[in-house]
C-alpha cells in the first residue's frame, strides 16, 4: 500500500536535544472542516486521500502515518523583549518533511495536538478560532504573494478547551512550512553554551535553506547575510499590504524568511503608522511602523548566536556581524520604496514626496488603506472621494500625484500591487463566531474569496467593504 504522505525526514536525525519525541493526544470526535487540495498536489499527496478517514486520523493526531516521526522542536526566544531560555513547541508536533514537486523540502506540522514537554503548564490544545484564523490568513497572505507558511487542513476535535472566554470548541491545524527553524532555535543552544549543537544547527540550516553559503569563504557570515536579506524583503512586503504581524518575537522569526505564527495578526482598515491590534502589545512594540526596527532587533539577536562561528576572534566576529547588520536598513528602504512607488503607480526613480505626503494624508483623514490604493486605480474618482472626511484635501494631493504620473499611471500594473480583498478582521471574526455555532459556510466562503485578492469578482464584492462602526475589531488575541 503506497504511503499517503511521502515523508523524507531530516530534522529527526539531528541530535536528540534538538527536540522531544511525542505523539499527539487522542481526541473524541474529529471532523475535517477543510483541506487544501492544491497544496496537497504540490506536496506530492493525492488530493483524493485528503477526504479519507485515514487522512482525518492523521490530521487529528489519532494515527501516525507511515514514515512520520512526530516531535516537538526545542527553541528559546525573546518575547516582547524578555528572554525565555526554553519555549519550544508547546502545542505543536512536526509530523515530518516532504520534498515537494519543485524539489523544496517542507515541514508538515500539527498545531493544537496536545501537551508536549515544552507546554509549560498549558494544555497543548487549540480552540477552533485560532485554527480558522491561521487557515484564513496564511492562505490569504500566500495569495497576496508574500512568503508564508501554508494551511493544509483544519479539523474540529469534538472536545472543548478552557480559555478566558470559557469553554470553546477545539480544533487542530495542519501547517506546512519551508522549515520551523527560528531565530529562537539558535538562541536555545546559544543560551545553553552548546557550541556543538549551534554549529550543527547552522550547518543544517545552510544545507536546507541557503546552500550557496556553504561555498563562501565564511559560510556562517553568509548565512547571517542571507537571513538579513530575506527579512529585509519580507517586512516591507507586509507593510505595503497594511499587515501587522502582532508578535514579532524572535521565536516567531523564521530563518527561511517566511511569515510564521498567525496569532494576534491583523490587516489595517484605517491607516495609521502606529496601528496596533494585538491585545498583548500594550506598548505598541510591534505596531505597523515599528516592524522595521523590530526586524533589525531580531536580526541582531540572531547575529549574537553566530559570532563564535563567524570567527574565533570575538572582535573580528563582531566587526563582520556589525557590517552585515548595517546593510539591513538600506536593503529594507530599497524594498519598501519599490513597493510603495508601485502602489502609487510611480516610476522606480520617481521622487518619494508623493508617497510620504499620500501616507500622511491617509493618517490625518483616517482613510481605509486597502480601499484608497485600489480606488486610486479607477478612472472615476467618486469612490475615492467618498473615503475622505475632507475631499478638498484629497484634491490638492491628487493634483500633485497626477503631475508626478504625468496623468498616465499604469493602472493595470498598480492593481497587481493593490489588492481589492484582504482578510479583514471583522470578516474573520464573523467566520469564527459562525463556526462556534457549527456554521462553517462563512469560513469556507471567506477562504474562497481571498484566493484571488487582486481580481474584481462581483460574487465577493461584500468582502471588499470596510467594517461598519459596530463591526470594527479593535483587538486581536493570541488564542493560546
C-alpha positions as CSV (number, residue, x, y, z in Angstrom):
1,X,0.0,0.0,0.0
2,X,1.5,3.4,-1.0
3,X,2.4,5.8,1.7
4,X,-0.2,8.6,1.7
5,X,2.4,11.3,2.6
6,X,5.9,10.8,1.1
7,X,7.9,11.6,4.2
8,X,11.6,12.1,4.0
9,X,12.7,13.4,7.4
10,X,16.0,15.0,8.2
11,X,15.3,17.1,11.4
12,X,14.5,13.9,13.3
13,X,18.0,12.7,12.6
14,X,19.6,15.6,14.4
15,X,20.8,15.1,18.0
16,X,18.0,14.3,20.5
17,X,18.5,17.6,22.4
18,X,17.0,19.4,19.3
19,X,13.5,18.0,20.1
20,X,11.4,15.8,22.1
21,X,9.7,12.7,20.5
22,X,6.0,13.0,21.2
23,X,2.7,11.6,19.9
24,X,-0.5,13.6,19.6
25,X,-3.2,13.4,22.3
26,X,-6.4,11.5,21.5
27,X,-9.5,13.5,20.5
28,X,-13.0,12.2,20.8
29,X,-14.8,13.1,17.6
30,X,-12.6,14.7,14.9
31,X,-14.2,16.2,11.8
32,X,-12.5,17.5,8.7
33,X,-13.5,21.2,8.2
34,X,-11.4,22.0,5.1
35,X,-8.4,20.5,3.3
36,X,-6.2,22.2,0.7
37,X,-6.2,20.1,-2.4
38,X,-4.0,22.4,-4.5
39,X,-1.3,22.4,-1.8
40,X,-1.5,18.6,-1.4
41,X,-0.7,18.2,-5.1
42,X,2.4,20.5,-4.6
43,X,3.5,18.2,-1.8
44,X,3.1,15.0,-3.7
45,X,0.0,14.0,-1.8
46,X,-3.0,12.5,-3.6
47,X,-5.8,15.2,-3.0
48,X,-8.4,12.4,-3.0
49,X,-6.7,11.0,0.1
50,X,-7.5,14.2,2.0
51,X,-11.1,13.2,2.1
52,X,-10.5,9.7,3.6
53,X,-10.9,8.5,7.1
54,X,-7.2,7.8,7.2
55,X,-6.4,11.4,6.5
56,X,-8.7,12.6,9.2
57,X,-7.0,10.3,11.6
58,X,-3.6,11.7,10.6
59,X,-4.7,15.3,10.8
60,X,-6.3,14.8,14.2
61,X,-3.3,13.0,15.6
62,X,-5.2,9.8,16.1
63,X,-3.0,7.9,13.7
64,X,0.7,8.2,12.9
65,X,1.1,8.0,9.1
66,X,3.8,5.7,7.7
67,X,7.1,7.5,7.7
68,X,6.0,10.1,10.2
69,X,8.3,10.8,13.2
70,X,6.3,13.2,15.4
71,X,8.4,15.5,17.5
72,X,8.2,18.8,19.3
73,X,11.0,21.2,18.4
74,X,13.1,22.9,21.1
75,X,13.7,26.7,20.9
76,X,14.0,29.8,23.0
77,X,13.0,33.4,22.3
78,X,12.7,37.0,23.2
79,X,9.0,37.6,23.9
80,X,8.3,41.4,23.9
81,X,11.9,42.0,24.7
82,X,12.2,39.5,27.6
83,X,14.3,36.4,27.1
84,X,12.9,33.0,27.8
85,X,15.6,30.3,27.5
86,X,13.2,27.4,26.9
87,X,10.0,27.7,24.9
88,X,9.6,25.0,22.2
89,X,6.6,23.5,20.6
90,X,4.1,23.5,23.5
91,X,1.1,22.6,21.4
92,X,2.6,21.6,18.1
93,X,4.2,18.5,16.6
94,X,6.3,18.2,13.5
95,X,5.0,15.1,11.7
96,X,7.8,15.1,9.2
97,X,9.1,16.5,6.0
98,X,8.3,16.1,2.3
99,X,10.2,17.1,-0.8
100,X,7.6,19.0,-3.0
101,X,7.2,19.0,-6.7
102,X,9.7,21.8,-7.1
103,X,12.3,19.9,-5.1
104,X,11.9,22.1,-1.9
105,X,11.9,20.4,1.4
106,X,8.9,21.3,3.5
107,X,7.6,20.6,7.0
108,X,4.2,19.3,7.9
109,X,3.2,20.2,11.4
110,X,0.1,19.8,13.7
111,X,-0.9,22.7,15.9
112,X,-3.2,22.1,18.9
113,X,-2.4,18.4,19.1
114,X,-1.8,18.2,22.9
115,X,0.8,18.6,25.6
116,X,4.5,18.3,25.0
117,X,7.5,18.6,27.3
118,X,7.5,22.3,26.3
119,X,3.9,23.1,27.2
120,X,4.9,24.9,30.5
121,X,1.6,24.1,32.2
122,X,-0.6,24.6,29.2
123,X,-3.0,22.0,27.8
124,X,-1.3,21.9,24.4
125,X,-4.7,22.2,22.7
126,X,-6.2,24.9,20.4
127,X,-9.6,26.4,20.3
128,X,-11.3,26.3,17.0
129,X,-11.0,30.1,16.4
130,X,-7.2,30.3,16.2
131,X,-7.2,27.3,13.8
132,X,-9.6,29.0,11.4
133,X,-7.8,32.3,11.8
134,X,-4.5,30.8,10.8
135,X,-6.1,28.9,7.9
136,X,-7.8,32.1,6.6
137,X,-4.9,34.5,7.0
138,X,-2.0,32.2,5.9
139,X,-3.7,31.3,2.7
140,X,-4.7,34.9,2.1
141,X,-1.1,36.0,2.6
142,X,0.0,33.4,0.2
143,X,-2.5,34.6,-2.4
144,X,-1.2,38.1,-1.9
145,X,2.2,36.9,-2.9
146,X,4.0,37.1,0.4
147,X,6.3,34.2,1.6
148,X,4.4,32.4,4.3
149,X,3.6,29.1,5.9
150,X,0.6,27.4,4.4
151,X,-2.6,25.7,5.5
152,X,-3.1,22.0,4.6
153,X,-6.1,21.1,6.8
154,X,-8.3,22.2,9.6
155,X,-10.2,19.8,11.8
156,X,-12.6,20.1,14.8
157,X,-11.8,17.7,17.6
158,X,-15.2,17.2,19.3
159,X,-13.9,18.4,22.6
160,X,-13.9,21.7,24.4
161,X,-10.9,23.7,25.7
162,X,-11.0,26.1,28.6
163,X,-9.9,29.7,27.8
164,X,-10.5,33.1,29.4
165,X,-13.7,33.3,27.4
166,X,-15.0,30.0,28.8
167,X,-15.3,26.6,27.2
168,X,-14.7,26.7,23.4
169,X,-14.8,24.0,20.7
170,X,-11.4,22.6,20.0
171,X,-9.5,22.3,16.7
172,X,-6.2,21.2,15.1
173,X,-4.4,22.9,12.3
174,X,-2.1,21.3,9.8
175,X,0.6,23.7,8.8
176,X,3.2,23.5,6.0
177,X,6.4,25.5,6.2
178,X,9.8,25.6,4.4
179,X,11.0,24.8,7.9
180,X,10.2,25.7,11.5
181,X,13.7,26.8,12.3
182,X,13.5,30.2,14.1
183,X,15.9,32.8,15.4
184,X,14.8,31.3,18.8
185,X,16.1,27.9,17.7
186,X,19.6,29.3,17.5
187,X,19.1,31.2,20.8
188,X,18.2,27.9,22.5
189,X,21.6,26.5,22.0
190,X,23.4,29.8,22.3
191,X,21.9,30.4,25.8
192,X,23.0,26.9,27.0
193,X,26.5,27.4,25.6
194,X,26.1,24.3,23.4
195,X,28.7,25.1,20.7
196,X,28.5,21.7,19.0
197,X,24.7,21.9,18.6
198,X,24.9,25.5,17.4
199,X,27.3,24.6,14.7
200,X,25.3,21.5,13.7
201,X,22.1,23.7,13.5
202,X,23.9,26.3,11.4
203,X,25.2,23.6,9.1
204,X,21.8,22.0,8.8
205,X,20.2,25.4,8.1
206,X,22.7,26.3,5.4
207,X,22.2,23.0,3.7
208,X,18.4,23.3,3.8
209,X,17.8,27.0,3.1
210,X,21.0,28.7,1.8
211,X,23.2,26.0,0.2
212,X,25.2,28.6,-1.7
213,X,26.5,29.9,1.7
214,X,28.4,26.6,2.1
215,X,30.7,27.6,-0.9
216,X,31.6,31.0,0.6
217,X,34.8,31.9,2.4
218,X,32.8,32.3,5.6
219,X,29.6,30.2,5.5
220,X,28.2,31.4,8.8
221,X,28.6,35.1,7.9
222,X,26.9,34.4,4.6
223,X,24.1,32.7,6.5
224,X,23.6,35.8,8.5
225,X,23.7,37.9,5.3
226,X,21.1,35.7,3.6
227,X,18.7,35.9,6.6
228,X,19.1,39.7,6.8
229,X,18.3,39.9,3.1
230,X,15.2,37.6,3.5
231,X,13.8,39.7,6.4
232,X,14.6,43.0,4.5
233,X,12.3,41.8,1.7
234,X,9.6,40.2,3.8
235,X,8.7,43.1,6.2
236,X,8.3,45.8,3.5
237,X,6.0,43.4,1.7
238,X,3.9,43.1,4.9
239,X,3.8,46.8,5.3
240,X,2.8,47.5,1.7
241,X,-0.3,45.5,2.3
242,X,-1.2,47.0,5.7
243,X,-0.3,43.8,7.5
244,X,0.7,43.9,11.2
245,X,2.2,40.6,12.5
246,X,1.5,41.4,16.1
247,X,4.1,39.2,17.8
248,X,7.4,39.7,16.1
249,X,9.2,37.8,18.9
250,X,12.5,36.0,18.0
251,X,10.7,32.7,18.3
252,X,8.3,33.9,15.6
253,X,11.0,34.9,13.2
254,X,11.6,32.1,10.6
255,X,15.2,31.7,9.3
256,X,13.6,30.9,5.9
257,X,12.1,34.3,5.5
258,X,8.5,33.1,5.6
259,X,5.8,34.6,7.6
260,X,5.1,32.3,10.6
261,X,2.7,32.1,13.5
262,X,-0.5,34.0,12.8
263,X,-1.7,34.8,16.3
264,X,-2.9,38.4,17.0
265,X,-2.1,39.5,13.5
266,X,-4.3,41.9,11.5
267,X,-4.6,43.9,8.3
268,X,-5.3,47.6,8.9
269,X,-8.6,49.2,8.0
270,X,-7.9,52.9,8.5
271,X,-4.3,53.7,8.1
272,X,-2.1,54.9,10.9
273,X,1.7,54.1,11.3
274,X,1.3,53.3,15.0
275,X,-1.7,51.0,14.5
276,X,-1.7,48.0,16.9
277,X,-4.3,45.3,17.3
278,X,-2.6,42.7,19.5
279,X,-4.2,42.6,22.9
280,X,-0.9,41.8,24.5
281,X,1.1,44.6,22.8
282,X,0.1,47.3,25.2
283,X,3.2,49.5,24.4
284,X,3.0,49.3,20.6
285,X,6.2,47.4,20.3
286,X,5.0,45.7,17.1
287,X,3.0,48.5,15.6
288,X,2.8,48.7,11.8
289,X,5.5,51.4,11.6
290,X,7.7,49.7,14.3
291,X,8.1,46.5,12.3
292,X,11.4,47.5,10.5
293,X,13.1,48.3,13.8
294,X,11.9,45.1,15.4
295,X,13.1,43.1,12.4
296,X,16.5,44.7,12.8
297,X,16.5,43.9,16.6
298,X,15.6,40.3,15.9
299,X,18.4,40.0,13.4
300,X,20.8,41.4,16.0
301,X,19.8,38.6,18.3
302,X,20.4,36.1,15.5
303,X,23.8,37.6,14.8
304,X,24.8,37.2,18.5
305,X,24.3,33.4,18.2
306,X,26.6,33.2,15.2
307,X,29.6,35.2,16.5
308,X,31.7,32.2,17.6
309,X,31.1,30.5,14.3
310,X,31.9,33.6,12.2
311,X,35.3,34.0,13.8
312,X,37.2,32.6,16.8
313,X,38.4,36.1,17.4
314,X,35.5,37.9,19.1
315,X,36.5,41.4,17.9
316,X,36.7,40.2,14.3
317,X,33.3,38.4,14.6
318,X,31.6,41.5,16.0
319,X,33.0,43.7,13.3
320,X,31.9,41.3,10.5
321,X,28.4,40.8,12.0
322,X,28.0,44.6,12.6
323,X,28.9,45.3,9.0
324,X,26.4,42.7,7.8
325,X,23.6,44.1,10.1
326,X,24.5,47.6,8.8
327,X,23.1,46.6,5.3
328,X,19.6,45.9,6.7
329,X,18.4,49.5,6.7
330,X,19.4,50.1,3.1
331,X,18.0,46.9,1.8
332,X,14.8,47.4,3.7
333,X,14.4,51.0,2.4
334,X,15.1,50.0,-1.1
335,X,12.4,47.3,-1.0
336,X,9.9,49.5,0.9
337,X,10.3,52.4,-1.6
338,X,10.0,50.0,-4.6
339,X,6.8,48.5,-3.3
340,X,5.2,51.9,-2.4
341,X,6.2,53.5,-5.6
342,X,4.5,50.7,-7.4
343,X,1.4,51.1,-5.3
344,X,1.2,54.8,-6.2
345,X,1.9,54.0,-9.9
346,X,5.2,55.9,-9.9
347,X,8.4,55.0,-11.7
348,X,11.1,53.4,-9.6
349,X,13.3,56.6,-9.9
350,X,10.4,59.0,-9.0
351,X,10.7,61.3,-6.0
352,X,9.3,59.9,-2.8
353,X,7.5,63.1,-1.8
354,X,4.2,61.8,-3.2
355,X,4.5,58.6,-1.3
356,X,5.2,60.4,2.0
357,X,2.5,63.1,1.5
358,X,0.0,60.4,0.5
359,X,0.5,58.3,3.6
360,X,0.4,61.4,5.7
361,X,-2.9,62.3,4.2
362,X,-4.3,58.9,4.9
363,X,-3.3,59.2,8.5
364,X,-4.8,62.6,9.0
365,X,-8.1,61.7,7.3
366,X,-8.2,58.1,8.8
367,X,-8.7,56.6,5.3
368,X,-9.0,52.9,4.7
369,X,-5.6,51.7,3.5
370,X,-6.7,49.0,1.0
371,X,-9.6,50.8,-0.5
372,X,-7.6,54.0,-1.0
373,X,-4.9,52.3,-3.1
374,X,-7.4,50.2,-5.1
375,X,-9.7,53.2,-5.8
376,X,-6.7,55.2,-6.9
377,X,-6.5,52.8,-9.9
378,X,-10.1,53.7,-11.0
379,X,-10.8,56.5,-13.5
380,X,-13.9,57.6,-11.7
381,X,-13.0,59.4,-8.5
382,X,-16.3,59.2,-6.8
383,X,-15.4,56.1,-4.7
384,X,-12.0,57.6,-3.8
385,X,-13.5,60.9,-2.7
386,X,-16.1,59.1,-0.5
387,X,-13.2,57.7,1.6
388,X,-12.2,61.2,2.8
389,X,-13.7,63.4,5.5
390,X,-12.5,66.4,3.6
391,X,-12.2,65.7,-0.1
392,X,-10.7,69.1,-0.7
393,X,-7.5,67.8,1.0
394,X,-7.5,65.0,-1.5
395,X,-7.9,67.4,-4.4
396,X,-4.6,69.1,-3.6
397,X,-2.7,65.8,-3.2
398,X,-4.3,64.3,-6.2
399,X,-3.2,67.1,-8.5
400,X,0.4,66.6,-7.3
401,X,0.0,62.8,-7.9
402,X,-1.3,63.4,-11.4
403,X,1.6,65.6,-12.2
404,X,4.0,63.0,-10.8
405,X,2.5,60.3,-13.0
406,X,2.1,62.7,-16.0
407,X,-1.6,61.9,-15.8
408,X,-0.9,58.5,-17.2
409,X,-0.4,56.0,-14.4
410,X,-0.1,52.3,-15.3
411,X,-3.3,51.3,-13.5
412,X,-3.1,47.7,-14.6
413,X,0.3,47.4,-13.0
414,X,-1.0,49.3,-9.9
415,X,-3.7,46.7,-9.4
416,X,-1.0,44.0,-9.2
417,X,0.3,45.8,-6.1
418,X,-3.1,46.9,-4.7
419,X,-5.5,44.1,-3.8
420,X,-9.2,44.6,-3.6
421,X,-9.6,41.9,-1.0
422,X,-7.7,41.4,2.3
423,X,-8.7,39.2,5.3
424,X,-10.5,41.9,7.2
425,X,-10.7,41.5,10.9
426,X,-14.4,41.7,11.1
427,X,-14.9,39.1,8.4
428,X,-12.5,36.7,10.2
429,X,-14.4,37.2,13.5
430,X,-17.7,36.7,11.8
431,X,-16.5,33.4,10.3
432,X,-15.1,32.3,13.7
433,X,-18.3,33.1,15.6
434,X,-20.4,31.3,13.0
435,X,-18.1,28.3,13.3
436,X,-18.6,28.2,17.0
437,X,-22.3,28.0,16.2
438,X,-21.5,25.0,13.9
439,X,-22.0,27.0,10.7
440,X,-18.8,26.8,8.6
441,X,-20.2,28.3,5.4
442,X,-18.8,31.9,6.2
443,X,-15.4,30.4,6.8
444,X,-15.3,28.5,3.6
445,X,-16.7,31.4,1.5
446,X,-14.1,33.7,3.0
447,X,-11.3,31.4,2.2
448,X,-12.6,31.1,-1.4
449,X,-13.0,34.9,-1.7
450,X,-9.4,35.6,-0.6
451,X,-7.9,33.1,-3.1
452,X,-7.8,35.8,-5.8
453,X,-7.3,39.1,-3.9
454,X,-6.3,41.2,-6.9
455,X,-9.3,40.3,-9.1
456,X,-12.7,42.2,-9.1
457,X,-15.3,39.5,-8.6
458,X,-18.9,40.5,-8.2
459,X,-19.8,37.5,-6.1
460,X,-17.4,38.6,-3.4
461,X,-18.0,42.3,-3.6
462,X,-19.3,42.4,0.0
463,X,-15.9,41.3,1.3
464,X,-14.3,44.4,-0.2
465,X,-16.1,46.8,2.2
466,X,-14.6,48.3,5.3
467,X,-16.3,47.4,8.6
468,X,-19.3,49.4,9.8
469,X,-18.6,51.2,13.1
470,X,-20.3,48.4,15.1
471,X,-18.3,45.7,13.2
472,X,-14.8,47.2,13.9
473,X,-12.4,44.8,15.6
474,X,-10.2,46.8,18.0
475,X,-8.1,44.0,19.4
476,X,-6.9,40.6,18.2
477,X,-5.9,37.7,20.5
478,X,-3.1,35.1,20.6
479,X,-5.5,32.2,21.3
480,X,-3.1,30.1,23.3
